[in-house]
Amino acid sequence: MKLRSFAHTDIGRVRSENEDSYLCNDTIGLYAVADGIGGLPSGAQASQLTVQTLQKIVGEHAVGNKLNYERILTEINDQVFQLGRVISPQFGIGSTLTFAHVVGVKLHFGHVGDSTGLRLRSKVLQQLTTDHTIETELKARAARGEPLGMLMENRNALTRCIGQPPPLEPDCFAHTILPHDRYLLCSDGISRFIPPEEIAKVMTEAKDPEAVITTLVDRANERGGLDNSTGVVMFFD
């Protein structure tokens, strides 16, 4: 299969700084989106260190040896946590991270936070990642019939992020790649403002990965550009 990829980030129309970072490295088949946590200091530094550390670890890994993605995420978390202790001892720093690593016909994912991993297969869009937010936790508790002890006003607050005190609880999983699969990793500057059915239509109709992400970023900005918007798109032909 041939892989085509493209990544783009935009500051939006409101924020004074872009705190999103991304990876789009065809050489090692590594793609990622990281979003510095709003409300904490140095969000840009947190997301940049997150993706830089990910690329360094995977890039230096010996070809043929199996990667332990949970261990990689733990190491990234430790690096960001230590930086947070230096530059913001009181509050720390944090970032989301959603990455995909191509190994043969497998796409390995690592995920912490509320950035999103999506797959379009046979014109059907599926969210592969679970948002680590209070809202998601509340829904899971409600489904289990458990009492809800948190208020919905805080529903977008994260329950997990890179840079938190250990231990980290990342989601790691893999999917088999099929011909004509299309994948999108994006920050919530896209996923919060563009509904899934609209994302699916854009991904289905686009001729190339660049058209997908530029269209989605433009639409997020047309709707106010309230957040940074970032995405990485992969087409497997």
TITORTOR-557260 format. One record per residue (C-alpha): z, y, x negated; residue in three letters; residue number from 1. Coordinates in steps of 0.5 Angstrom, whole numbers, plus 500, padded with zeros to 3 digits. Layout:
residues N
<markol pz="Z" py="Y" px="X" vodo="ALA" fido="NUM"/>
...
***
This chain:
residues 237
<markol pz="500" py="500" px="500" vodo="MET" fido="1"/>
<markol pz="499" py="507" px="498" vodo="LYS" fido="2"/>
<markol pz="504" py="512" px="498" vodo="LEU" fido="3"/>
<markol pz="503" py="519" px="500" vodo="ARG" fido="4"/>
<markol pz="509" py="524" px="500" vodo="SER" fido="5"/>
<markol pz="511" py="532" px="500" vodo="PHE" fido="6"/>
<markol pz="517" py="536" px="501" vodo="ALA" fido="7"/>
<markol pz="519" py="543" px="503" vodo="HIS" fido="8"/>
<markol pz="525" py="547" px="504" vodo="THR" fido="9"/>
<markol pz="526" py="554" px="507" vodo="ASP" fido="10"/>
<markol pz="531" py="559" px="507" vodo="ILE" fido="11"/>
<markol pz="530" py="560" px="515" vodo="GLY" fido="12"/>
<markol pz="531" py="567" px="518" vodo="ARG" fido="13"/>
<markol pz="539" py="568" px="518" vodo="VAL" fido="14"/>
<markol pz="542" py="565" px="512" vodo="ARG" fido="15"/>
<markol pz="542" py="569" px="505" vodo="SER" fido="16"/>
<markol pz="542" py="563" px="501" vodo="GLU" fido="17"/>
<markol pz="538" py="556" px="501" vodo="ASN" fido="18"/>
<markol pz="544" py="551" px="500" vodo="GLU" fido="19"/>
<markol pz="539" py="545" px="502" vodo="ASP" fido="20"/>
<markol pz="536" py="541" px="496" vodo="SER" fido="21"/>
<markol pz="531" py="535" px="496" vodo="TYR" fido="22"/>
<markol pz="528" py="530" px="491" vodo="LEU" fido="23"/>
<markol pz="521" py="528" px="492" vodo="CYS" fido="24"/>
<markol pz="520" py="524" px="486" vodo="ASN" fido="25"/>
<markol pz="514" py="519" px="486" vodo="ASP" fido="26"/>
<markol pz="514" py="516" px="479" vodo="THR" fido="27"/>
<markol pz="521" py="513" px="481" vodo="ILE" fido="28"/>
<markol pz="520" py="512" px="488" vodo="GLY" fido="29"/>
<markol pz="526" py="517" px="490" vodo="LEU" fido="30"/>
<markol pz="526" py="521" px="496" vodo="TYR" fido="31"/>
<markol pz="532" py="525" px="498" vodo="ALA" fido="32"/>
<markol pz="535" py="531" px="502" vodo="VAL" fido="33"/>
<markol pz="542" py="534" px="501" vodo="ALA" fido="34"/>
<markol pz="545" py="540" px="505" vodo="ASP" fido="35"/>
<markol pz="551" py="544" px="502" vodo="GLY" fido="36"/>
<markol pz="557" py="544" px="507" vodo="ILE" fido="37"/>
<markol pz="557" py="550" px="511" vodo="GLY" fido="38"/>
<markol pz="564" py="554" px="511" vodo="GLY" fido="39"/>
<markol pz="566" py="551" px="504" vodo="LEU" fido="40"/>
<markol pz="564" py="555" px="497" vodo="PRO" fido="41"/>
<markol pz="558" py="554" px="493" vodo="SER" fido="42"/>
<markol pz="554" py="550" px="498" vodo="GLY" fido="43"/>
<markol pz="548" py="550" px="494" vodo="ALA" fido="44"/>
<markol pz="551" py="548" px="487" vodo="GLN" fido="45"/>
<markol pz="554" py="542" px="491" vodo="ALA" fido="46"/>
<markol pz="547" py="540" px="494" vodo="SER" fido="47"/>
<markol pz="544" py="541" px="487" vodo="GLN" fido="48"/>
<markol pz="549" py="537" px="483" vodo="LEU" fido="49"/>
<markol pz="548" py="531" px="489" vodo="THR" fido="50"/>
<markol pz="541" py="530" px="488" vodo="VAL" fido="51"/>
<markol pz="541" py="532" px="480" vodo="GLN" fido="52"/>
<markol pz="546" py="526" px="479" vodo="THR" fido="53"/>
<markol pz="542" py="521" px="484" vodo="LEU" fido="54"/>
<markol pz="536" py="522" px="480" vodo="GLN" fido="55"/>
<markol pz="539" py="522" px="473" vodo="LYS" fido="56"/>
<markol pz="542" py="515" px="475" vodo="ILE" fido="57"/>
<markol pz="536" py="512" px="478" vodo="VAL" fido="58"/>
<markol pz="532" py="515" px="473" vodo="GLY" fido="59"/>
<markol pz="536" py="512" px="467" vodo="GLU" fido="60"/>
<markol pz="536" py="505" px="471" vodo="HIS" fido="61"/>
<markol pz="533" py="499" px="467" vodo="ALA" fido="62"/>
<markol pz="527" py="497" px="471" vodo="VAL" fido="63"/>
<markol pz="528" py="490" px="474" vodo="GLY" fido="64"/>
<markol pz="536" py="490" px="474" vodo="ASN" fido="65"/>
<markol pz="538" py="491" px="482" vodo="LYS" fido="66"/>
<markol pz="541" py="497" px="483" vodo="LEU" fido="67"/>
<markol pz="548" py="498" px="487" vodo="ASN" fido="68"/>
<markol pz="547" py="504" px="492" vodo="TYR" fido="69"/>
<markol pz="554" py="504" px="494" vodo="GLU" fido="70"/>
<markol pz="556" py="505" px="487" vodo="ARG" fido="71"/>
<markol pz="551" py="510" px="485" vodo="ILE" fido="72"/>
<markol pz="554" py="514" px="491" vodo="LEU" fido="73"/>
<markol pz="561" py="513" px="489" vodo="THR" fido="74"/>
<markol pz="559" py="516" px="482" vodo="GLU" fido="75"/>
<markol pz="555" py="522" px="485" vodo="ILE" fido="76"/>
<markol pz="561" py="523" px="490" vodo="ASN" fido="77"/>
<markol pz="566" py="523" px="484" vodo="ASP" fido="78"/>
<markol pz="562" py="528" px="480" vodo="GLN" fido="79"/>
<markol pz="561" py="533" px="486" vodo="VAL" fido="80"/>
<markol pz="569" py="532" px="487" vodo="PHE" fido="81"/>
<markol pz="571" py="534" px="480" vodo="GLN" fido="82"/>
<markol pz="566" py="540" px="480" vodo="LEU" fido="83"/>
<markol pz="570" py="542" px="487" vodo="GLY" fido="84"/>
<markol pz="576" py="542" px="483" vodo="ARG" fido="85"/>
<markol pz="574" py="547" px="478" vodo="VAL" fido="86"/>
<markol pz="570" py="552" px="482" vodo="ILE" fido="87"/>
<markol pz="574" py="551" px="489" vodo="SER" fido="88"/>
<markol pz="581" py="548" px="487" vodo="PRO" fido="89"/>
<markol pz="583" py="550" px="494" vodo="GLN" fido="90"/>
<markol pz="578" py="548" px="499" vodo="PHE" fido="91"/>
<markol pz="573" py="544" px="494" vodo="GLY" fido="92"/>
<markol pz="566" py="543" px="495" vodo="ILE" fido="93"/>
<markol pz="561" py="538" px="499" vodo="GLY" fido="94"/>
<markol pz="554" py="536" px="501" vodo="SER" fido="95"/>
<markol pz="551" py="531" px="505" vodo="THR" fido="96"/>
<markol pz="546" py="526" px="502" vodo="LEU" fido="97"/>
<markol pz="540" py="522" px="505" vodo="THR" fido="98"/>
<markol pz="536" py="518" px="500" vodo="PHE" fido="99"/>
<markol pz="531" py="513" px="500" vodo="ALA" fido="100"/>
<markol pz="528" py="509" px="494" vodo="HIS" fido="101"/>
<markol pz="522" py="505" px="494" vodo="VAL" fido="102"/>
<markol pz="523" py="498" px="491" vodo="VAL" fido="103"/>
<markol pz="517" py="494" px="492" vodo="GLY" fido="104"/>
<markol pz="516" py="493" px="500" vodo="VAL" fido="105"/>
<markol pz="523" py="495" px="501" vodo="LYS" fido="106"/>
<markol pz="526" py="502" px="502" vodo="LEU" fido="107"/>
<markol pz="533" py="503" px="500" vodo="HIS" fido="108"/>
<markol pz="537" py="508" px="504" vodo="PHE" fido="109"/>
<markol pz="544" py="511" px="502" vodo="GLY" fido="110"/>
<markol pz="547" py="516" px="507" vodo="HIS" fido="111"/>
<markol pz="553" py="521" px="508" vodo="VAL" fido="112"/>
<markol pz="553" py="526" px="513" vodo="GLY" fido="113"/>
<markol pz="549" py="529" px="518" vodo="ASP" fido="114"/>
<markol pz="542" py="530" px="515" vodo="SER" fido="115"/>
<markol pz="537" py="525" px="518" vodo="THR" fido="116"/>
<markol pz="533" py="519" px="516" vodo="GLY" fido="117"/>
<markol pz="527" py="517" px="521" vodo="LEU" fido="118"/>
<markol pz="521" py="512" px="521" vodo="ARG" fido="119"/>
<markol pz="515" py="513" px="526" vodo="LEU" fido="120"/>
<markol pz="512" py="506" px="527" vodo="ARG" fido="121"/>
<markol pz="507" py="504" px="532" vodo="SER" fido="122"/>
<markol pz="508" py="511" px="535" vodo="LYS" fido="123"/>
<markol pz="515" py="510" px="536" vodo="VAL" fido="124"/>
<markol pz="520" py="514" px="533" vodo="LEU" fido="125"/>
<markol pz="527" py="511" px="531" vodo="GLN" fido="126"/>
<markol pz="533" py="515" px="527" vodo="GLN" fido="127"/>
<markol pz="535" py="510" px="522" vodo="LEU" fido="128"/>
<markol pz="541" py="514" px="520" vodo="THR" fido="129"/>
<markol pz="548" py="515" px="524" vodo="THR" fido="130"/>
<markol pz="551" py="522" px="524" vodo="ASP" fido="131"/>
<markol pz="557" py="522" px="520" vodo="HIS" fido="132"/>
<markol pz="560" py="528" px="525" vodo="THR" fido="133"/>
<markol pz="566" py="528" px="530" vodo="ILE" fido="134"/>
<markol pz="561" py="528" px="536" vodo="GLU" fido="135"/>
<markol pz="558" py="521" px="534" vodo="THR" fido="136"/>
<markol pz="565" py="519" px="533" vodo="GLU" fido="137"/>
<markol pz="567" py="521" px="540" vodo="LEU" fido="138"/>
<markol pz="562" py="517" px="543" vodo="LYS" fido="139"/>
<markol pz="563" py="511" px="539" vodo="ALA" fido="140"/>
<markol pz="570" py="511" px="541" vodo="ARG" fido="141"/>
<markol pz="568" py="513" px="548" vodo="ALA" fido="142"/>
<markol pz="564" py="507" px="548" vodo="ALA" fido="143"/>
<markol pz="570" py="502" px="546" vodo="ARG" fido="144"/>
<markol pz="574" py="505" px="551" vodo="GLY" fido="145"/>
<markol pz="579" py="509" px="546" vodo="GLU" fido="146"/>
<markol pz="582" py="515" px="547" vodo="PRO" fido="147"/>
<markol pz="579" py="521" px="545" vodo="LEU" fido="148"/>
<markol pz="584" py="525" px="541" vodo="GLY" fido="149"/>
<markol pz="579" py="531" px="538" vodo="MET" fido="150"/>
<markol pz="576" py="537" px="542" vodo="LEU" fido="151"/>
<markol pz="568" py="537" px="543" vodo="MET" fido="152"/>
<markol pz="568" py="544" px="541" vodo="GLU" fido="153"/>
<markol pz="568" py="541" px="534" vodo="ASN" fido="154"/>
<markol pz="563" py="536" px="535" vodo="ARG" fido="155"/>
<markol pz="558" py="538" px="529" vodo="ASN" fido="156"/>
<markol pz="564" py="538" px="524" vodo="ALA" fido="157"/>
<markol pz="563" py="532" px="519" vodo="LEU" fido="158"/>
<markol pz="567" py="526" px="518" vodo="THR" fido="159"/>
<markol pz="564" py="524" px="511" vodo="ARG" fido="160"/>
<markol pz="561" py="528" px="506" vodo="CYS" fido="161"/>
<markol pz="559" py="528" px="498" vodo="ILE" fido="162"/>
<markol pz="565" py="531" px="495" vodo="GLY" fido="163"/>
<markol pz="571" py="529" px="499" vodo="GLN" fido="164"/>
<markol pz="577" py="526" px="496" vodo="PRO" fido="165"/>
<markol pz="575" py="518" px="494" vodo="PRO" fido="166"/>
<markol pz="574" py="513" px="497" vodo="PRO" fido="167"/>
<markol pz="567" py="515" px="500" vodo="LEU" fido="168"/>
<markol pz="565" py="511" px="506" vodo="GLU" fido="169"/>
<markol pz="557" py="511" px="505" vodo="PRO" fido="170"/>
<markol pz="552" py="508" px="509" vodo="ASP" fido="171"/>
<markol pz="547" py="503" px="505" vodo="CYS" fido="172"/>
<markol pz="542" py="499" px="508" vodo="PHE" fido="173"/>
<markol pz="534" py="497" px="507" vodo="ALA" fido="174"/>
<markol pz="528" py="496" px="511" vodo="HIS" fido="175"/>
<markol pz="522" py="493" px="510" vodo="THR" fido="176"/>
<markol pz="516" py="497" px="509" vodo="ILE" fido="177"/>
<markol pz="510" py="496" px="514" vodo="LEU" fido="178"/>
<markol pz="503" py="499" px="513" vodo="PRO" fido="179"/>
<markol pz="502" py="506" px="517" vodo="HIS" fido="180"/>
<markol pz="510" py="507" px="517" vodo="ASP" fido="181"/>
<markol pz="511" py="514" px="516" vodo="ARG" fido="182"/>
<markol pz="518" py="517" px="514" vodo="TYR" fido="183"/>
<markol pz="522" py="523" px="515" vodo="LEU" fido="184"/>
<markol pz="528" py="525" px="511" vodo="LEU" fido="185"/>
<markol pz="531" py="532" px="514" vodo="CYS" fido="186"/>
<markol pz="537" py="537" px="514" vodo="SER" fido="187"/>
<markol pz="540" py="539" px="521" vodo="ASP" fido="188"/>
<markol pz="536" py="545" px="520" vodo="GLY" fido="189"/>
<markol pz="530" py="541" px="523" vodo="ILE" fido="190"/>
<markol pz="534" py="536" px="527" vodo="SER" fido="191"/>
<markol pz="538" py="540" px="531" vodo="ARG" fido="192"/>
<markol pz="533" py="545" px="533" vodo="PHE" fido="193"/>
<markol pz="527" py="540" px="534" vodo="ILE" fido="194"/>
<markol pz="527" py="534" px="539" vodo="PRO" fido="195"/>
<markol pz="526" py="527" px="537" vodo="PRO" fido="196"/>
<markol pz="520" py="527" px="542" vodo="GLU" fido="197"/>
<markol pz="517" py="533" px="539" vodo="GLU" fido="198"/>
<markol pz="518" py="530" px="532" vodo="ILE" fido="199"/>
<markol pz="514" py="524" px="534" vodo="ALA" fido="200"/>
<markol pz="508" py="528" px="536" vodo="LYS" fido="201"/>
<markol pz="508" py="532" px="530" vodo="VAL" fido="202"/>
<markol pz="509" py="526" px="525" vodo="MET" fido="203"/>
<markol pz="503" py="522" px="529" vodo="THR" fido="204"/>
<markol pz="498" py="527" px="529" vodo="GLU" fido="205"/>
<markol pz="499" py="530" px="522" vodo="ALA" fido="206"/>
<markol pz="493" py="528" px="517" vodo="LYS" fido="207"/>
<markol pz="498" py="528" px="511" vodo="ASP" fido="208"/>
<markol pz="505" py="529" px="510" vodo="PRO" fido="209"/>
<markol pz="505" py="536" px="508" vodo="GLU" fido="210"/>
<markol pz="502" py="538" px="515" vodo="ALA" fido="211"/>
<markol pz="508" py="534" px="518" vodo="VAL" fido="212"/>
<markol pz="514" py="538" px="514" vodo="ILE" fido="213"/>
<markol pz="510" py="545" px="514" vodo="THR" fido="214"/>
<markol pz="509" py="544" px="522" vodo="THR" fido="215"/>
<markol pz="517" py="542" px="523" vodo="LEU" fido="216"/>
<markol pz="519" py="548" px="518" vodo="VAL" fido="217"/>
<markol pz="515" py="553" px="522" vodo="ASP" fido="218"/>
<markol pz="517" py="551" px="529" vodo="ARG" fido="219"/>
<markol pz="525" py="551" px="526" vodo="ALA" fido="220"/>
<markol pz="523" py="558" px="524" vodo="ASN" fido="221"/>
<markol pz="520" py="560" px="531" vodo="GLU" fido="222"/>
<markol pz="526" py="558" px="534" vodo="ARG" fido="223"/>
<markol pz="531" py="563" px="530" vodo="GLY" fido="224"/>
<markol pz="531" py="560" px="524" vodo="GLY" fido="225"/>
<markol pz="538" py="559" px="524" vodo="LEU" fido="226"/>
<markol pz="539" py="555" px="518" vodo="ASP" fido="227"/>
<markol pz="536" py="552" px="512" vodo="ASN" fido="228"/>
<markol pz="530" py="547" px="514" vodo="SER" fido="229"/>
<markol pz="528" py="542" px="509" vodo="THR" fido="230"/>
<markol pz="524" py="535" px="509" vodo="GLY" fido="231"/>
<markol pz="521" py="530" px="505" vodo="VAL" fido="232"/>
<markol pz="516" py="526" px="508" vodo="VAL" fido="233"/>
<markol pz="513" py="519" px="506" vodo="MET" fido="234"/>
<markol pz="506" py="516" px="509" vodo="PHE" fido="235"/>
<markol pz="505" py="509" px="507" vodo="PHE" fido="236"/>
<markol pz="498" py="507" px="508" vodo="ASP" fido="237"/>
***
